[in-house]
Amino acid sequence: MIEPLRWGILSTGGIARTFARDLAFVEESVAVAVGSRTLESAKRFADDFDIARRYGSYEELVGDPDVEAVYVATPHPLHHDNAILALEHGKHVLVEKSFTMNAREAREVVDVARRQGLFAMEAMWTRFLPGVMAIRELVTRGELGTIVSVEADHGQWFSPDPNFRLFAPELGGGALLDLGIYPVSFASMILGTPSRILSMVDPAFTGVDGQTSMLFGYENGAHAVLTCTSLARSPTRASITGEKARIEIEGSFYAATGFDLINRSGATQRFDFPRLGRGLHYEVQEVARCVRSGLLESPFMPLAETISIMETMDTVLATR
Ligand SMILES: NC(=O)c1ccc[n+]([C@@H]2O[C@H](COP(=O)([O-])OP(=O)(O)OC[C@H]3O[C@@H](n4cnc5c(N)ncnc54)[C@H](OP(=O)(O)O)[C@@H]3O)[C@@H](O)[C@H]2O)c1
């Protein structure tokens, strides 16, 4: 048993609450402080989750000497500044997806983390789910043979409120950085960085990207076919097709609890995995493991890959 990592939670919104709830499943981590733009919200959050210290500003939170790691859970236009604020105060960071608004900002955060000798990771929680770890292992072991294609879609329906984060330009609105990042990151995990990128991006009613279809090509000839939309609930399936076998994840692939491994002749092997809470605690365990073993990044979500994913999304959005 390692000494619990002492977390400060930066912001008190929706995903910060999920994170605080899921921390209960992790012995290797404890929330010791929360910071909000308002003390009232920090107090409410701290009372709800039994957190000892509560602050009415992010500056006070990162100044808490007892906090070792900061979870940045603000809207994505703030990730760059919030993460750098925490790093400059000597804190390790776990930064919500999308890591930043673009690749330039991502490189700046990574530069500060490296200069400070601190751990940093994009909170791509899906990567750390046991089912997704198992998929990675099967692919690495060559059970699917050479990978020929990856397909994935992520569409969610939201009521058309111009002030809602996904539709508001000033809050980083847009389907790609919020929803499309899951298919893009999934393809990146399996196939790496694409060498060819084609895309079609159409706006939602506020002008931010609302629906995007992407076709990526890789040096080895593989393809990825990916879509996202904030206009409708799509099947949210994913598949990885190899010469020997394919993997199919039915429904909410980004929160996968199971999948089918289907060989060329159609024989199917089912894999199921239990999941506690929303599943964010697996990434939290990874941060604690890395920090306690002196790693400055996770081999499962390396910083170079986070930058590459942001570069890919920059290229896709440039076709608007
Ligand atoms: N991993 C996942 O499954 C998942 C799910 C949802 C969202 N996310 C990511 O998490 C981030 C936050 O999303 P969310 O859904 O939690 O958002 P949210 O509910 O709107 O919460 C965001 C929080 O950020 C703080 N904030 C600071 N400046 C703000 C501003 N100008 N406007 C609004 N809020 C501001 C607020 O907290 P204070 O008032 O306390 O400062 C607010 O409660 C996004 O980057 C999103 O992509 C990840």
The ligand as a Gaussian input file, in Angstrom:
#p B3LYP/6-31G(d) Opt

LIG

0 1
 N      -13.981000      12.868000     -17.955000
 C      -15.264000      13.039000     -18.229000
 O      -16.038000      12.084000     -18.325000
 C      -15.790000      14.421000     -18.382000
 C      -17.157000      14.651000     -18.297000
 C      -17.623000      15.952000     -18.352000
 C      -16.740000      16.992000     -18.534000
 N      -15.396000      16.731000     -18.653000
 C      -14.447000      17.852000     -18.859000
 O      -14.341000      18.568000     -17.632000
 C      -14.287000      19.966000     -17.856000
 C      -15.423000      20.627000     -17.065000
 O      -16.658000      20.114000     -17.520000
 P      -17.975000      20.112000     -16.575000
 O      -19.019000      19.415000     -17.341000
 O      -17.646000      19.660000     -15.207000
 O      -18.297000      21.686000     -16.569000
 P      -19.183000      22.478000     -15.522000
 O      -20.161000      21.591000     -14.854000
 O      -19.688000      23.674000     -16.243000
 O      -18.136000      22.932000     -14.421000
 C      -17.041000      23.725000     -14.729000
 C      -16.576000      24.445000     -13.472000
 O      -15.463000      25.265000     -13.837000
 C      -15.441000      26.427000     -13.043000
 N      -15.340000      27.623000     -13.894000
 C      -14.317000      28.491000     -13.902000
 N      -14.521000      29.483000     -14.758000
 C      -15.711000      29.252000     -15.338000
 C      -16.463000      29.938000     -16.310000
 N      -16.033000      31.061000     -16.890000
 N      -17.655000      29.428000     -16.643000
 C      -18.113000      28.290000     -16.105000
 N      -17.413000      27.582000     -15.171000
 C      -16.231000      28.061000     -14.795000
 C      -16.718000      26.435000     -12.213000
 O      -16.367000      25.988000     -10.907000
 P      -16.189000      27.011000      -9.702000
 O      -17.348000      27.988000      -9.784000
 O      -16.197000      26.156000      -8.523000
 O      -14.885000      27.732000      -9.880000
 C      -17.601000      25.393000     -12.873000
 O      -18.446000      24.766000     -11.965000
 C      -14.366000      20.163000     -19.378000
 O      -13.077000      20.360000     -19.902000
 C      -14.952000      18.843000     -19.885000
 O      -14.493000      18.469000     -21.184000
 C      -14.923000      15.486000     -18.563000

